Amino acid sequence: MSFFPSYIQHAVELGLLQETDGKITGVSEESCETILGISRVIEKIQPTTIVKNETTTDQESIILTRVLSSPSGVARELWSQLRISLGVAHDQSVPLSLWSTKTFRAIGNEIDFTFLGERNSELISRKSLLHEYQSLPNNSQGVSFDVFKEAVDRLSNPSSMDAYGDAASEWGVALDLLRQARVKSIYSETMHSVMQAHRADTKMEKTIEFQQSKLMECLGMLRGSIGQQGNAKTMGDMLFGNTGRPGLIDKVLKAEDVIKPVTTTIPAMDLDMEGGVYPPGTIFTGGRLFTLAARTGVGKTILGVNAAVGLVKGGLKVGFVSAELDEDEIWTRISACATKLCNTNFQGWSTVGDIKQPESGNRGKVAKNLEKAVIALKEGGGELLVEAPWGADVDTVITILRSMKAKMPDLRAAVLDHFHCLARHKGAPPNDSSMMEDRAYKLMTAAKELGIDLIVLAQMNRVGMDSSSSDNPPTLDQIRGTDALAHVSHAVWIVRKHKPKQQEGSPADTSNKKLEFWHAKIRGRQAYWNGSKIKGLKHSVEVSELEMDYPMSSVMEDKTRHQVN
């Protein structure tokens, strides 16, 4: 007969420990292979105080009900707010730990996958969720379809909000309370598990690693920065995907035969971008940085606006961040450009001046032109997000870009106006040149992280400004402050006023609208699309000639096509 303490005897009876001839000879490895497993073993053989978690069911119900009972467009906007508040990266899912029950986890996960475009339907609605969930293999379903359907039916009913008050006002409160309560719950569970593991005298390294991962998750949830850690992927993840998400093999098998990039409508830019910006659905995910430098007043903002509107017209989601002009100034230029690009009829155009100060007899026409332009852009599936953070530093700009990407996972390009308007960022080197170098590398990293093509507008230095009237080609060292921006750029464009030939003694032409668009750096090749085929140039184009339409905030003529042909 064995004489074990009661808790040891209990462990033997549960099969957690093996006994032979009155001696402990083994342990159930399966039960003790994780920190949580060890914790559960100890709880079984020597019960301790159970952690009481703060319930978040009401907050979770409010959030899911508000999303599921709203029209699909509103539902997507609400879900993007949830992701942004948590800081979930564009290529990551909302953490399952946010939800306290299996049913809510299954529903939240399905909404998130739909939002990210990883289901056949992009509609966040009762019907689409049920259809997609029912088609999943049983081993991919968190709960049975019947349980899932019952919960979705209940949460999709607008009357479900009656118990919680006004839906709109309760949303923000519920979001904040849920985040705080779930952090407390995860933290308490973690501390409890770690203490139990410590009592079991397990290896401290694994205990600390477990604790660290959970605490980082808590911090990320509180700070809205969940997506800024834990992004590493294995080769298996990359090839085959994970957690129900497609891998590279899936993308290759589903790729279309030919997908042309979307043009900026400025051939000089497209030439160094291998045709433009690639749309969603392609294996190529962007991540390039382009620099466009010019002196003040030449038209770099107009070129940035024209490129952004052109990409939106082609059906892409695009961001525009201005640290120089306010939102009204930017939107005025965008609107003028849009009326031109979206309407071949001159009568449907409205200049920047028309929009800023419309004459009394012309206001109806201007309003109609603007409405038609916006409808035309929307019909193509494109969207433009604009933010004008006055006095922002590079870290603020990157946060804005991350928020744009979280709001629209299909964001493919962005324009920053401009590099030299940004404030000194926290922790920046004291030397201006080093600070700008740091800024350049931060922007390049952000472009790659977010998978977007980023067009950065920049200023020329004094030498560059003085040489604008020179016959010599501009050089990369004429970009103000640092050569790092040119170094990290896929292509660098230096733009200056065209120097017309004039007879001696004749007055200078102050109405000059022609620009020299210098292809100062190209990483790779210059190429253009001819039908469904891309063609690289045998002889590169060194400088393009543009003619600006300043009132319409656009390019009037670009002779690059003629040079290519």
Secondary structure, 3 states (H helix, E strand, C coil): CCCCCHHHHHHHHHCCEEEECCEEEEECCHHHCCHHHHHHHHHHHCCCCCCCCCCCHHHHHHHHHHHHCCCHHHHHHHHHHHHHHHCCCCCCCCCHHHCCCHHHHHHHHHHHHHHCCCCCCCCCCHHHHHHHHHCCCHHHCCCCHHHHHHHHHHHHCHHHHHHCCCHHHHHHHHHHHHHHHHHHHHHHHHHHHHHHHHHCCCCHHHHHHHHHHHHHHHHHHHHCCHHHCCCCCCHHHHHHCCCCCCCHHHHHHHCCCCCCCECCCCHHHHHHCCCCECCCCCCCCCCCEEEEEECCCCCHHHHHHHHHHHHHHCCCEEEEEECCCCHHHHHHHHHHHHHHHCCCCHHHCCCHHHHHCCCCCCHHHHHHHHHHHHHHHHHCCCEEEEECCCCCEHHHHHHHHHHHHHHCCCEEEEEEECHHHCECCCCCCCCHHHHHHHHHHHHHHHHHHHCCEEEEEEEECHHHHHHHHCCCCCCHHHECCCCHHHHHCCEEEEEEECCCCCCCCCCCCCCCCEEEEEEEEECCCCEEEECCEEEECCCCCCEEEEEEEHHHCEEEEECHHHHHC
